[in-house]
Amino acid sequence: MSYVDGFVLPVPTKNLAKYRRIARLAAKVWREHGALAYVECQGDALQGQPGLPFPRLMKLKPTESVVFGWVLFKSRKHRDQVNARVIKDKRLANLDLPFDMKRMTYGGFKILAES
C-alpha cells in the first residue's frame, strides 16, 4: 500500500517567492531519490465549513500564507529509503528557510483509500 508524508506550514506571504524556489528544489531532489510524487500548495480557499479552518488551526497571522504539501511513496519502507537519501543530499543542506520551522507540522500516513 502506498504511503504519504504530509506537512503544513505558515510562510510569510512576502517570502513566498523564495519559498517557491526551495519547494521546487525539494520536489526535484525527492523525485530524483525515488518519490513517486511531490506536491506543495499555497492555501487559497481556507474559510470553508465544516471544521476548523487552516488559518485558525495554524494561528496564522494576516501576513502569512498556509502551505500544504505531500510526498507519495510506494510504501513506508520505500519512504524510509528515499528520505535517508534525501537527508544526505547536499543541495538541501544549510538552506535559509523563510519560515518558522517550529510552526511546521509533519507526519507519515497510511493510505485508507486511493484511486
Secondary structure, DSSP 8 states (H G I E B T S, - for coil): --EEEEEEEEEEGGGHHHHHHHHHHHHHHHHHTT-SEEEEEE--S---SSS--HHHHTT--TTEEEEEEEEEESSHHHHHHHHHHHHH-GGGTT---SS-GGG-EEEEEE-S---
